């Protein structure tokens, strides 16, 4: 994935998340919430966390 696409993906995730979502993602992924924050801010790399975040955002958009 190119750097530009990665940044766009991260920005879309950051704008779509709400309060408490990082803890929810951490529970689903079985990791610490701090790691989720690192990944979402671009400091760490985890496809699993990004995919879970996108799924949560997509489910919320379908409900609205």
C-alpha positions as CSV (number, residue, x, y, z in Angstrom):
1,X,0.0,0.0,0.0
2,X,1.4,3.4,-0.9
3,X,2.0,6.0,1.7
4,X,-0.6,8.3,0.3
5,X,-3.3,5.6,0.4
6,X,-2.3,4.6,3.9
7,X,-2.6,8.2,5.1
8,X,-6.1,8.5,3.5
9,X,-7.2,5.2,5.1
10,X,-5.9,6.3,8.5
11,X,-7.6,9.7,8.2
12,X,-10.9,8.1,7.3
13,X,-10.7,5.8,10.3
14,X,-9.7,8.7,12.6
15,X,-12.7,10.8,11.5
16,X,-15.1,7.8,11.7
17,X,-14.3,6.7,15.2
18,X,-16.2,7.8,18.3
19,X,-15.6,7.8,22.0
20,X,-15.0,4.3,23.3
21,X,-14.3,2.8,19.9
22,X,-10.6,2.3,20.6
23,X,-11.3,0.2,23.7
24,X,-13.9,-1.8,21.7
25,X,-11.4,-2.4,18.9
26,X,-8.8,-3.5,21.5
27,X,-11.2,-6.0,23.0
28,X,-12.1,-7.5,19.6
29,X,-8.5,-7.7,18.6
30,X,-7.2,-8.9,21.9
31,X,-4.7,-6.1,22.3
32,X,-4.0,-3.2,24.6
33,X,-5.9,0.1,23.8
34,X,-2.6,1.9,23.7
35,X,-1.5,-0.3,20.7
36,X,-4.8,0.6,19.0
37,X,-4.0,4.3,19.4
38,X,-0.5,3.9,18.0
39,X,-1.8,2.1,15.0
40,X,-4.6,4.6,14.3
41,X,-2.1,7.5,14.7
42,X,0.3,5.9,12.2
43,X,3.0,4.9,14.7
44,X,2.4,1.2,14.5
45,X,1.2,-1.2,11.8
46,X,-1.6,-3.8,12.2
47,X,-3.9,-4.7,9.4
48,X,-6.1,-6.5,11.8
49,X,-6.8,-3.4,13.9
50,X,-7.4,-1.3,10.8
51,X,-9.8,-3.8,9.4
52,X,-11.8,-4.1,12.7
53,X,-12.0,-0.2,12.9
54,X,-13.3,-0.1,9.3
55,X,-15.9,-2.7,10.1
56,X,-17.1,-0.8,13.1
57,X,-17.4,2.4,11.1
58,X,-19.2,0.6,8.2
59,X,-21.7,-1.1,10.6
60,X,-22.5,2.3,12.3
61,X,-23.0,3.9,8.9
62,X,-25.4,1.1,7.8
63,X,-27.5,1.7,11.0
64,X,-27.8,5.4,10.4
